[in-house]
Amino acid sequence: MGVPEHHVADLSKAAEGSARIAWAGREMPVLAEIRRRFEVEKPLAGQRLSACLHVTTETANLVLTLKAGGAEVRLCASNPLSTQDDVAAALVAEHGVSVFAIRGEDQATYYRHIRQCLESSPTLTMDDGADLVSSLLLLGRGELAKAHPEVRALGEKLGEAGCQALVSGVLGSTEETTTGVIRLRAMERDGVLRFPVIAVNDSDTKHLFDNRYGTGQSTIDGILRATNVLLAGKVVVVAGYGWCGRGVAMRAHGMGARVVVTEVDPVRALEAAMDGFAVMPMAEAAKVGDLFITVTGNCSVITLEHARHMKDGAILANSGHFDVEIDLASLREAASEIRDVRPNVEAYRFPWGKTLFVLAQGRLVNLAAAEGHPAAVMDMSFANQALAAEYLVKTAGRLQPKVYRLPADLDREIARLKLATMGVKCDVLTPEQERYLASWREGT
């Protein structure tokens, strides 16, 4: 097997990466079951699949499943700090997968890698944050000026007809993040989406588990690895009470923190209050918090004005997909000094005499300062990805250019497989119960 086209940090790390991929695979039995079926049925045969995902051990197991299904896979990173270089090396050197990802890559390299994934003329795409799809659609619309220069160069090389052919060749896409789904629904609303997208994030077996338990545990893990602070007794401010925020708040509370939630949605704010957490605007929370964690999917959640009111020594962390939730540009401009004090910890000293600590450059703290979600929860998320790719091939030409959920029967099948691998059984409806639920005639 020859070495495919790639751009990774160090191929000599391949053996280390393979061992870690195998370790994660032990915790991913649902995906392994799908892979065994894919090896036989080859449902993705002939498909060119380009994926912009976090390059981790769990993602590697997904890639190997897609490859087992017959797909030719190209992979680039969906975040400059989430790539595990040994994993990237192993996929290239030992599995023949084209990977374009280097931990710490700059923005130009990030988009050059996206361009390299698009150069294969993919028939399927996968996204973590919708950067791949948005770049693709800008090319298809001829809006080269709005694309990153690296992507624009591909558009100029292909020409208008080539860009149209590139987009029209895509059967469909999948999206795994809340942030990405928000962007994709905006694309659908604006009428620019050109192919169907499965919002994997909306599957119950994804967001109820990955977002809540995965983000909850991995976010706390990243913060503790970066800082080694004691959470017990600390006031932890969680911005956002979606499924990710619920998970972070639950885990912080479980470690003895006093949790404050900030929200813009009154229903979620009410839920947080009834879950026992203090709820207040960020302007008030800024004055009492010791540790701030943003998980909203929005921008400027923590601003310079909030920072002015924070305690000396407060810690700021983000677990939302993009590095816009903390307004770091304003903080950098106002700071009199910025220096590294620990790996993944920067101290911002301000003229008014206080120092704040920013983790992982405001990027995903669970992936930049730790290893991301545990494999056992990514097992279900990536099962959704694999089945979504298969579903898009089966339904090619029959779906509109809209955002869809994975069919409920596939969602339940993933849950059934997960329960089986855990040795857990649940009840099934009797024929009598099925008739009762289907009838409107029986009442009081």
QUIMOUR-V605411 format. One record per residue. N is the residue number from 0. RES is the residue in one small letter. BURIAL is 1 if it has 9 or more other ideal C-beta (glycine too) atoms within 8 Angstrom, else 0. D_FIRST is the distance of its C-alpha to the first C-alpha in whole Angstrom. Layout:
# QUIMOUR-V605411
n: (N/N)
res: (RES/RES)
burial: (BURIAL/BURIAL)
d_first: (D_FIRST/D_FIRST)
This chain:
# QUIMOUR-V605411
n: (0/1/2/3/4/5/6/7/8/9/10/11/12/13/14/15/16/17/18/19/20/21/22/23/24/25/26/27/28/29/30/31/32/33/34/35/36/37/38/39/40/41/42/43/44/45/46/47/48/49/50/51/52/53/54/55/56/57/58/59/60/61/62/63/64/65/66/67/68/69/70/71/72/73/74/75/76/77/78/79/80/81/82/83/84/85/86/87/88/89/90/91/92/93/94/95/96/97/98/99/100/101/102/103/104/105/106/107/108/109/110/111/112/113/114/115/116/117/118/119/120/121/122/123/124/125/126/127/128/129/130/131/132/133/134/135/136/137/138/139/140/141/142/143/144/145/146/147/148/149/150/151/152/153/154/155/156/157/158/159/160/161/162/163/164/165/166/167/168/169/170/171/172/173/174/175/176/177/178/179/180/181/182/183/184/185/186/187/188/189/190/191/192/193/194/195/196/197/198/199/200/201/202/203/204/205/206/207/208/209/210/211/212/213/214/215/216/217/218/219/220/221/222/223/224/225/226/227/228/229/230/231/232/233/234/235/236/237/238/239/240/241/242/243/244/245/246/247/248/249/250/251/252/253/254/255/256/257/258/259/260/261/262/263/264/265/266/267/268/269/270/271/272/273/274/275/276/277/278/279/280/281/282/283/284/285/286/287/288/289/290/291/292/293/294/295/296/297/298/299/300/301/302/303/304/305/306/307/308/309/310/311/312/313/314/315/316/317/318/319/320/321/322/323/324/325/326/327/328/329/330/331/332/333/334/335/336/337/338/339/340/341/342/343/344/345/346/347/348/349/350/351/352/353/354/355/356/357/358/359/360/361/362/363/364/365/366/367/368/369/370/371/372/373/374/375/376/377/378/379/380/381/382/383/384/385/386/387/388/389/390/391/392/393/394/395/396/397/398/399/400/401/402/403/404/405/406/407/408/409/410/411/412/413/414/415/416/417/418/419/420/421/422/423/424/425/426/427/428/429/430/431/432/433/434/435/436/437/438/439/440/441/442/443)
res: (m/g/v/p/e/h/h/v/a/d/l/s/k/a/a/e/g/s/a/r/i/a/w/a/g/r/e/m/p/v/l/a/e/i/r/r/r/f/e/v/e/k/p/l/a/g/q/r/l/s/a/c/l/h/v/t/t/e/t/a/n/l/v/l/t/l/k/a/g/g/a/e/v/r/l/c/a/s/n/p/l/s/t/q/d/d/v/a/a/a/l/v/a/e/h/g/v/s/v/f/a/i/r/g/e/d/q/a/t/y/y/r/h/i/r/q/c/l/e/s/s/p/t/l/t/m/d/d/g/a/d/l/v/s/s/l/l/l/l/g/r/g/e/l/a/k/a/h/p/e/v/r/a/l/g/e/k/l/g/e/a/g/c/q/a/l/v/s/g/v/l/g/s/t/e/e/t/t/t/g/v/i/r/l/r/a/m/e/r/d/g/v/l/r/f/p/v/i/a/v/n/d/s/d/t/k/h/l/f/d/n/r/y/g/t/g/q/s/t/i/d/g/i/l/r/a/t/n/v/l/l/a/g/k/v/v/v/v/a/g/y/g/w/c/g/r/g/v/a/m/r/a/h/g/m/g/a/r/v/v/v/t/e/v/d/p/v/r/a/l/e/a/a/m/d/g/f/a/v/m/p/m/a/e/a/a/k/v/g/d/l/f/i/t/v/t/g/n/c/s/v/i/t/l/e/h/a/r/h/m/k/d/g/a/i/l/a/n/s/g/h/f/d/v/e/i/d/l/a/s/l/r/e/a/a/s/e/i/r/d/v/r/p/n/v/e/a/y/r/f/p/w/g/k/t/l/f/v/l/a/q/g/r/l/v/n/l/a/a/a/e/g/h/p/a/a/v/m/d/m/s/f/a/n/q/a/l/a/a/e/y/l/v/k/t/a/g/r/l/q/p/k/v/y/r/l/p/a/d/l/d/r/e/i/a/r/l/k/l/a/t/m/g/v/k/c/d/v/l/t/p/e/q/e/r/y/l/a/s/w/r/e/g/t)
burial: (0/0/0/0/0/1/1/1/0/0/1/0/1/1/0/1/1/1/0/1/1/0/1/1/1/0/1/1/1/1/1/1/1/1/1/0/0/1/1/0/0/1/1/1/0/0/1/1/1/1/1/1/1/1/1/1/1/1/1/1/1/1/1/1/1/1/1/1/1/1/1/0/1/1/1/1/1/1/1/1/1/1/1/1/1/1/1/1/1/1/1/1/1/0/1/0/1/1/1/1/1/1/1/0/1/0/0/1/1/1/1/1/1/1/1/1/1/1/0/1/1/1/1/1/1/1/1/1/1/1/1/1/1/1/1/1/1/1/1/1/0/0/0/1/0/0/1/1/0/1/1/1/1/1/1/0/0/1/0/0/0/1/1/1/1/1/1/0/0/1/1/1/1/1/1/1/1/1/1/1/1/1/1/1/1/0/1/1/0/0/0/0/1/1/1/1/1/1/1/1/1/1/1/0/1/1/1/0/1/1/1/1/1/1/1/1/1/1/1/1/1/1/1/1/1/1/1/0/1/0/1/0/0/1/1/1/1/1/1/1/1/1/1/1/1/1/1/1/1/1/1/1/1/0/1/0/1/0/1/1/1/1/1/0/0/0/0/1/1/0/1/1/1/0/0/0/1/0/1/0/0/1/0/0/1/1/0/0/1/1/1/1/1/1/1/1/1/1/0/0/1/1/1/1/0/1/1/0/0/1/0/0/1/1/1/1/1/1/1/1/1/0/1/1/1/1/1/1/0/1/1/1/0/1/1/0/0/0/0/0/0/0/0/1/1/1/1/1/1/1/0/0/0/1/1/1/1/1/1/1/1/1/1/1/1/1/1/1/1/1/0/1/1/1/1/0/1/1/1/1/1/1/1/1/1/1/1/1/1/1/1/1/1/0/1/0/0/0/1/0/0/1/1/1/1/1/0/0/0/1/1/0/1/1/1/0/1/1/1/0/1/0/0/0/0/0/0/0/0/0/0/0/0/1/0/0/0/0/0/0/0/0/0/0)
d_first: (0/4/7/9/12/14/18/18/20/18/15/17/18/15/16/19/18/16/20/22/20/20/24/24/23/26/28/27/27/28/25/23/26/25/21/22/24/21/19/21/23/20/23/21/19/19/20/19/20/21/22/24/25/25/22/23/22/23/22/18/19/20/17/15/18/18/14/16/18/16/16/14/15/16/18/21/24/27/29/29/30/28/24/23/21/19/18/17/15/13/12/10/9/9/8/7/11/13/15/19/21/23/26/29/28/31/32/31/27/27/28/26/23/25/25/21/21/23/22/19/23/22/24/24/25/25/28/29/32/32/31/28/31/34/32/31/34/36/34/35/38/38/39/37/40/39/36/34/34/30/30/33/31/29/32/33/30/30/34/36/35/31/32/34/31/28/31/32/28/28/29/30/29/29/31/31/34/38/38/35/37/40/39/38/41/43/40/41/45/45/44/40/38/36/34/34/33/33/35/33/35/38/37/39/36/35/38/40/38/35/38/40/39/36/37/40/39/36/38/41/38/37/41/41/38/40/43/44/47/49/49/52/55/54/54/51/51/48/48/47/48/45/43/41/45/46/43/44/47/47/45/47/50/49/49/52/52/55/53/54/53/53/52/53/53/57/55/52/55/57/55/54/58/58/55/57/56/58/57/58/57/55/58/60/57/56/59/58/55/53/49/48/45/44/43/44/42/44/45/48/49/50/52/53/57/55/54/58/59/56/57/56/53/52/48/46/43/41/39/39/36/37/39/42/44/45/47/45/46/50/50/48/51/54/52/54/51/48/46/43/45/42/38/38/42/44/47/49/53/55/59/61/60/57/53/51/47/44/41/37/39/40/36/35/37/35/31/32/34/33/30/31/32/31/28/31/32/29/28/31/30/26/27/30/27/25/28/29/26/26/30/29/27/30/33/32/35/37/37/39/38/39/38/38/38/35/37/40/39/35/36/38/35/33/37/37/34/34/38/36/34/37/39/41/43/45/48/48/51/53/54/58/56/54/57/59/56/56/60/62/65/66/67/70)
